[in-house]
Amino acid sequence: MQEIAKTLIIFGIILIAVGIILIFAPKLPYLGRLPGDIYWEKKNFTIYFPLTTCLLISVILSLIFWLWSRR
């Protein structure tokens, strides 16, 4: 029963962290506008894919989970 409680607490902390990130993400100056992000605009449509931003977030999350698993 304690394992379930610990898991719920961890998920709650993760949800709070994601909420805080979502609140402050628009205020970060370069997030989503890094060199290497793909932006293509034509008359009728626009394609935007934040490739570099995705890679950066992936590396950061991989590092966090790797450090977490070493515990």
Distance bins in CASP14 RR format, pairs under 12 A and 6 or more apart:
PFRMAT RR
TARGET T0000
AUTHOR 0000-0000-0000
RMODE 2
METHOD distances of the structure
MODEL  1
1 7 0 0 0 0 0 1 0 0 0 0 0
1 8 0 0 0 0 0 1 0 0 0 0 0
2 8 0 0 0 0 0 1 0 0 0 0 0
2 9 0 0 0 0 0 1 0 0 0 0 0
3 9 0 0 0 0 0 1 0 0 0 0 0
3 10 0 0 0 0 0 1 0 0 0 0 0
4 10 0 0 0 0 0 1 0 0 0 0 0
4 11 0 0 0 0 0 1 0 0 0 0 0
5 11 0 0 0 0 0 1 0 0 0 0 0
5 12 0 0 0 0 0 1 0 0 0 0 0
6 12 0 0 0 0 0 1 0 0 0 0 0
6 13 0 0 0 0 0 1 0 0 0 0 0
7 13 0 0 0 0 0 1 0 0 0 0 0
7 14 0 0 0 0 0 1 0 0 0 0 0
8 14 0 0 0 0 0 1 0 0 0 0 0
8 15 0 0 0 0 0 1 0 0 0 0 0
9 15 0 0 0 0 0 1 0 0 0 0 0
9 16 0 0 0 0 0 1 0 0 0 0 0
10 16 0 0 0 0 0 1 0 0 0 0 0
10 17 0 0 0 0 0 1 0 0 0 0 0
10 68 0 0 0 0 1 0 0 0 0 0 0
10 71 0 0 0 0 0 1 0 0 0 0 0
11 17 0 0 0 0 0 1 0 0 0 0 0
11 18 0 0 0 0 0 1 0 0 0 0 0
12 18 0 0 0 0 1 0 0 0 0 0 0
12 19 0 0 0 0 0 1 0 0 0 0 0
13 19 0 0 0 0 0 1 0 0 0 0 0
13 20 0 0 0 0 0 1 0 0 0 0 0
13 68 0 0 0 0 0 1 0 0 0 0 0
14 20 0 0 0 0 0 1 0 0 0 0 0
14 21 0 0 0 0 0 1 0 0 0 0 0
14 61 0 0 0 0 0 1 0 0 0 0 0
14 64 0 0 0 0 0 1 0 0 0 0 0
14 65 0 0 0 0 0 1 0 0 0 0 0
14 68 0 0 0 0 0 1 0 0 0 0 0
15 21 0 0 0 0 0 1 0 0 0 0 0
15 22 0 0 0 0 0 1 0 0 0 0 0
16 22 0 0 0 0 0 1 0 0 0 0 0
16 23 0 0 0 0 0 1 0 0 0 0 0
17 23 0 0 0 0 0 1 0 0 0 0 0
17 24 0 0 0 0 0 1 0 0 0 0 0
17 25 0 0 0 0 0 1 0 0 0 0 0
17 61 0 0 0 0 0 1 0 0 0 0 0
17 64 0 0 0 0 0 1 0 0 0 0 0
18 24 0 0 0 0 0 1 0 0 0 0 0
18 25 0 0 0 0 0 1 0 0 0 0 0
18 61 0 0 0 0 0 1 0 0 0 0 0
19 25 0 0 0 0 1 0 0 0 0 0 0
20 27 0 0 0 0 0 1 0 0 0 0 0
21 27 0 0 0 0 0 1 0 0 0 0 0
21 28 0 0 0 0 1 0 0 0 0 0 0
21 31 0 0 0 0 1 0 0 0 0 0 0
21 57 0 0 0 0 1 0 0 0 0 0 0
21 60 0 0 0 0 0 1 0 0 0 0 0
21 61 0 0 0 0 0 1 0 0 0 0 0
22 28 0 0 0 0 0 1 0 0 0 0 0
22 31 0 0 0 0 0 1 0 0 0 0 0
24 31 0 0 0 0 1 0 0 0 0 0 0
25 31 1 0 0 1 0 0 0 0 0 0 0
25 32 0 0 0 0 1 0 0 0 0 0 0
25 50 0 0 0 0 0 1 0 0 0 0 0
25 53 0 0 0 0 0 1 0 0 0 0 0
25 57 0 0 0 0 0 1 0 0 0 0 0
26 32 0 0 0 0 0 1 0 0 0 0 0
26 33 0 0 0 0 0 1 0 0 0 0 0
28 34 0 0 0 0 0 1 0 0 0 0 0
28 53 0 0 0 0 0 1 0 0 0 0 0
28 56 0 0 0 0 0 1 0 0 0 0 0
28 57 0 0 0 0 0 1 0 0 0 0 0
30 36 0 0 0 0 0 1 0 0 0 0 0
30 37 0 0 0 0 1 0 0 0 0 0 0
30 50 0 0 0 0 0 1 0 0 0 0 0
30 52 0 0 0 0 1 0 0 0 0 0 0
30 53 0 0 0 0 1 0 0 0 0 0 0
30 56 0 0 0 0 1 0 0 0 0 0 0
31 37 0 0 0 0 0 1 0 0 0 0 0
31 50 0 0 0 0 1 0 0 0 0 0 0
31 52 0 0 0 0 0 1 0 0 0 0 0
31 53 1 0 0 1 0 0 0 0 0 0 0
31 54 0 0 0 0 0 1 0 0 0 0 0
31 56 0 0 0 0 1 0 0 0 0 0 0
31 57 0 0 0 0 1 0 0 0 0 0 0
31 60 0 0 0 0 0 1 0 0 0 0 0
32 38 0 0 0 0 0 1 0 0 0 0 0
32 39 0 0 0 0 1 0 0 0 0 0 0
32 48 0 0 0 0 1 0 0 0 0 0 0
32 49 0 0 0 0 0 1 0 0 0 0 0
32 50 1 0 1 0 0 0 0 0 0 0 0
32 51 0 0 0 0 1 0 0 0 0 0 0
32 52 0 0 0 0 1 0 0 0 0 0 0
32 53 1 0 1 0 0 0 0 0 0 0 0
32 54 0 0 0 0 1 0 0 0 0 0 0
32 55 0 0 0 0 0 1 0 0 0 0 0
32 56 0 0 0 0 1 0 0 0 0 0 0
32 57 0 0 0 0 1 0 0 0 0 0 0
33 39 0 0 0 0 1 0 0 0 0 0 0
33 48 0 0 0 0 1 0 0 0 0 0 0
33 50 0 0 0 0 1 0 0 0 0 0 0
33 51 0 0 0 0 0 1 0 0 0 0 0
33 52 0 0 0 0 1 0 0 0 0 0 0
33 53 0 0 0 0 1 0 0 0 0 0 0
33 56 0 0 0 0 0 1 0 0 0 0 0
34 49 0 0 0 0 0 1 0 0 0 0 0
34 50 1 0 0 1 0 0 0 0 0 0 0
34 51 0 0 0 0 1 0 0 0 0 0 0
34 52 1 0 1 0 0 0 0 0 0 0 0
34 53 1 0 1 0 0 0 0 0 0 0 0
34 54 0 0 0 0 1 0 0 0 0 0 0
34 55 0 0 0 0 1 0 0 0 0 0 0
34 56 1 0 0 1 0 0 0 0 0 0 0
34 57 0 0 0 0 0 1 0 0 0 0 0
35 50 0 0 0 0 0 1 0 0 0 0 0
35 51 0 0 0 0 0 1 0 0 0 0 0
35 52 1 0 0 1 0 0 0 0 0 0 0
35 53 0 0 0 0 0 1 0 0 0 0 0
35 55 0 0 0 0 0 1 0 0 0 0 0
35 56 0 0 0 0 0 1 0 0 0 0 0
36 48 0 0 0 0 0 1 0 0 0 0 0
36 49 0 0 0 0 1 0 0 0 0 0 0
36 50 0 0 0 0 1 0 0 0 0 0 0
36 51 1 0 1 0 0 0 0 0 0 0 0
36 52 1 0 1 0 0 0 0 0 0 0 0
36 53 0 0 0 0 1 0 0 0 0 0 0
36 54 0 0 0 0 0 1 0 0 0 0 0
36 55 0 0 0 0 1 0 0 0 0 0 0
36 56 0 0 0 0 0 1 0 0 0 0 0
37 47 0 0 0 0 0 1 0 0 0 0 0
37 48 1 0 0 1 0 0 0 0 0 0 0
37 49 1 0 0 1 0 0 0 0 0 0 0
37 50 1 0 1 0 0 0 0 0 0 0 0
37 51 1 0 1 0 0 0 0 0 0 0 0
37 52 1 0 1 0 0 0 0 0 0 0 0
37 53 1 0 1 0 0 0 0 0 0 0 0
37 54 0 0 0 0 1 0 0 0 0 0 0
37 55 0 0 0 0 0 1 0 0 0 0 0
37 56 0 0 0 0 0 1 0 0 0 0 0
38 46 0 0 0 0 0 1 0 0 0 0 0
38 47 1 0 0 1 0 0 0 0 0 0 0
38 48 1 0 0 1 0 0 0 0 0 0 0
38 49 1 0 1 0 0 0 0 0 0 0 0
38 50 1 0 0 1 0 0 0 0 0 0 0
38 51 1 0 1 0 0 0 0 0 0 0 0
38 52 0 0 0 0 1 0 0 0 0 0 0
38 53 0 0 0 0 0 1 0 0 0 0 0
38 54 0 0 0 0 0 1 0 0 0 0 0
39 46 1 0 0 1 0 0 0 0 0 0 0
39 47 1 0 0 1 0 0 0 0 0 0 0
39 48 1 0 1 0 0 0 0 0 0 0 0
39 49 0 0 0 0 1 0 0 0 0 0 0
39 50 0 0 0 0 1 0 0 0 0 0 0
39 51 0 0 0 0 0 1 0 0 0 0 0
39 52 0 0 0 0 0 1 0 0 0 0 0
39 53 0 0 0 0 0 1 0 0 0 0 0
40 46 1 0 0 1 0 0 0 0 0 0 0
40 47 1 0 1 0 0 0 0 0 0 0 0
40 48 1 0 0 1 0 0 0 0 0 0 0
40 49 0 0 0 0 1 0 0 0 0 0 0
41 47 1 0 0 1 0 0 0 0 0 0 0
41 48 0 0 0 0 1 0 0 0 0 0 0
48 54 0 0 0 0 0 1 0 0 0 0 0
49 55 0 0 0 0 0 1 0 0 0 0 0
50 56 0 0 0 0 1 0 0 0 0 0 0
50 57 0 0 0 0 1 0 0 0 0 0 0
50 58 0 0 0 0 0 1 0 0 0 0 0
51 57 0 0 0 0 0 1 0 0 0 0 0
51 58 0 0 0 0 0 1 0 0 0 0 0
52 58 0 0 0 0 0 1 0 0 0 0 0
52 59 0 0 0 0 0 1 0 0 0 0 0
53 59 0 0 0 0 0 1 0 0 0 0 0
53 60 0 0 0 0 0 1 0 0 0 0 0
54 60 0 0 0 0 0 1 0 0 0 0 0
54 61 0 0 0 0 0 1 0 0 0 0 0
55 61 0 0 0 0 0 1 0 0 0 0 0
55 62 0 0 0 0 0 1 0 0 0 0 0
56 62 0 0 0 0 0 1 0 0 0 0 0
56 63 0 0 0 0 0 1 0 0 0 0 0
57 63 0 0 0 0 0 1 0 0 0 0 0
57 64 0 0 0 0 0 1 0 0 0 0 0
58 64 0 0 0 0 0 1 0 0 0 0 0
58 65 0 0 0 0 0 1 0 0 0 0 0
59 65 0 0 0 0 0 1 0 0 0 0 0
59 66 0 0 0 0 0 1 0 0 0 0 0
60 66 0 0 0 0 0 1 0 0 0 0 0
60 67 0 0 0 0 0 1 0 0 0 0 0
61 67 0 0 0 0 0 1 0 0 0 0 0
61 68 0 0 0 0 0 1 0 0 0 0 0
62 68 0 0 0 0 0 1 0 0 0 0 0
62 69 0 0 0 0 0 1 0 0 0 0 0
63 69 0 0 0 0 0 1 0 0 0 0 0
63 70 0 0 0 0 0 1 0 0 0 0 0
64 70 0 0 0 0 0 1 0 0 0 0 0
64 71 0 0 0 0 0 1 0 0 0 0 0
65 71 0 0 0 0 0 1 0 0 0 0 0
END
